[in-house]
Amino acid sequence: MTVIRRFSPIVVIVLLAGCSSTPDNSSQNATDLSSQGVTAKRYDFIPLSVPLEGRSNLDNFYRYWRGAPYRLGGTTRAGIDCSAFVQKGVLELFKHDLPRTTEDQSKQGQWVAIDKLKHGDLVFFKTGRSLRHVGIYLGDAQFLHASTSQGVIISSLKNPYWRSVYWQARRL
């Protein structure tokens, strides 16, 4: 028993050290996050590719919603799901009405290839057998969305997880 007590602090330290990671300095404005076991990045800036005339509106919209928690069926800052967030964002930023659900949103506008994405396009993901996710493309492979694990954030399409579940994009 004394051997276990003597080594238990060492085991705890080793386990905690094993859970840590080395910082990724590839983007100084990014914060490492964990999303479904895959390292993701949360970006705290609006990409330069966003047209200048829309940048302040988008920045204000993002600052208002940033960090709002995800809640299935939610429509407020107290909790919002991805389709409600996109519905509100597209209405406020682009003055376009969208349906409430991701399924219905995925049928709006015209299909667009991933290499032709432009600021304001909607990006869709198949995150499960019948689960769908949606975000607003910002440019520079980044999109704004309500993440189930991190709330409202900006993520990268280059992230291995998002790249693996990418489904389609639509231009309104």
C-alpha positions in Angstrom: 0.0 0.0 0.0 2.8 2.4 0.8 4.4 1.7 -2.6 1.1 2.7 -4.3 0.9 5.9 -2.2 4.5 6.7 -3.0 4.1 6.3 -6.8 0.5 7.7 -7.2 1.7 11.4 -7.4 4.2 10.3 -10.1 1.5 8.5 -12.0 -0.7 11.5 -11.9 2.1 13.8 -13.1 2.9 11.4 -16.0 -0.8 11.2 -17.0 -1.2 14.9 -16.9 1.9 15.5 -18.9 0.7 12.9 -21.5 -2.5 14.9 -22.0 -0.6 18.1 -22.7 0.5 19.1 -26.2 3.2 21.3 -27.7 1.8 24.6 -28.9 1.3 25.0 -32.6 3.0 28.3 -33.6 1.8 28.1 -37.2 -0.8 30.7 -36.5 -0.2 33.2 -33.7 -3.9 34.1 -33.5 -5.1 30.6 -33.0 -6.0 28.7 -29.9 -5.8 24.9 -29.8 -9.0 23.2 -29.0 -10.1 19.6 -29.0 -13.1 18.6 -31.1 -14.0 14.9 -31.2 -10.5 13.8 -30.5 -9.0 15.9 -33.2 -7.0 19.1 -32.6 -8.9 22.1 -34.0 -8.1 25.7 -34.0 -10.3 28.6 -32.9 -9.4 31.8 -34.8 -10.1 35.1 -33.1 -9.8 37.2 -36.2 -11.8 37.9 -39.4 -9.7 36.9 -42.4 -8.3 39.6 -44.7 -10.2 38.1 -47.6 -13.5 39.4 -46.2 -14.4 42.4 -48.3 -13.6 45.6 -46.4 -17.1 47.0 -46.6 -18.5 43.9 -44.8 -15.6 43.4 -42.4 -16.9 45.7 -39.6 -20.5 44.2 -39.7 -19.0 40.6 -39.6 -16.6 41.6 -36.9 -19.4 43.1 -34.8 -21.6 40.0 -35.4 -18.8 37.6 -34.4 -17.8 39.6 -31.3 -21.5 39.6 -30.2 -21.9 35.8 -30.7 -18.4 34.6 -30.0 -18.4 31.9 -27.3 -22.2 31.6 -27.1 -22.8 28.0 -26.1 -24.3 25.4 -28.5 -27.8 24.3 -27.6 -29.8 22.1 -29.9 -33.0 24.1 -30.8 -31.6 27.2 -29.2 -31.9 30.6 -30.9 -30.4 33.0 -28.4 -27.0 34.0 -26.9 -27.8 31.7 -24.0 -27.6 28.8 -26.4 -27.9 28.5 -30.2 -27.6 25.6 -32.7 -25.7 25.8 -36.0 -28.7 26.3 -38.2 -30.2 29.1 -36.1 -26.8 30.8 -35.9 -26.4 30.7 -39.7 -30.0 31.8 -40.2 -29.5 34.8 -38.0 -26.0 35.6 -39.5 -27.2 35.4 -43.1 -30.2 37.6 -42.3 -28.2 40.2 -40.4 -25.1 40.3 -42.6 -26.5 39.6 -46.1 -30.2 40.5 -45.7 -31.3 37.0 -46.9 -34.0 34.9 -45.3 -33.1 31.2 -44.7 -35.2 28.3 -43.5 -34.6 27.2 -39.9 -33.1 23.7 -40.3 -29.8 22.6 -41.8 -31.5 20.2 -44.1 -33.7 23.0 -45.6 -30.7 25.4 -45.7 -28.7 22.8 -47.7 -31.2 23.1 -50.5 -31.0 26.9 -50.8 -29.0 28.7 -53.5 -26.6 27.0 -55.9 -24.0 24.3 -55.3 -20.4 25.6 -55.4 -17.2 23.6 -55.5 -14.9 23.8 -52.5 -12.1 25.5 -54.5 -14.5 28.2 -55.6 -15.8 29.3 -52.2 -16.4 33.0 -51.6 -17.1 35.0 -48.4 -20.7 34.4 -47.4 -21.1 30.9 -48.9 -22.7 28.3 -46.7 -20.6 25.3 -45.9 -22.2 22.0 -44.9 -20.9 18.9 -43.2 -22.1 15.4 -42.6 -21.1 14.8 -39.0 -23.0 11.6 -38.5 -25.3 9.1 -40.2 -28.2 11.6 -40.2 -26.5 14.6 -38.5 -25.6 17.8 -40.5 -23.7 20.9 -39.6 -23.6 24.3 -41.3 -21.4 27.4 -41.1 -20.7 30.7 -43.0 -17.6 30.7 -45.1 -15.3 33.7 -44.4 -12.4 33.1 -46.8 -8.9 31.8 -46.3 -10.4 28.3 -45.6 -12.2 29.7 -42.5 -15.8 29.5 -41.5 -18.0 30.8 -38.7 -20.3 28.4 -36.9 -21.8 27.2 -33.7 -19.7 24.3 -32.7 -21.3 21.6 -30.5 -18.3 21.5 -28.2 -17.0 25.1 -28.3 -20.0 27.3 -29.1 -19.7 30.1 -31.7 -16.2 30.1 -33.1 -14.2 30.4 -36.4 -12.7 27.1 -37.6 -10.6 26.1 -40.5 -11.7 23.8 -43.4 -8.0 22.6 -43.4 -8.6 21.0 -40.0 -8.5 17.2 -40.6 -11.8 16.7 -38.9 -13.7 19.3 -40.9 -12.0 18.2 -44.1 -13.1 14.6 -43.5 -16.8 15.5 -42.9 -17.2 18.3 -45.5 -20.3 17.7 -47.6 -21.1 20.6 -49.8 -21.3 24.4 -50.1 -24.1 26.6 -51.4 -24.1 30.2 -52.7 -27.2 32.2 -52.0 
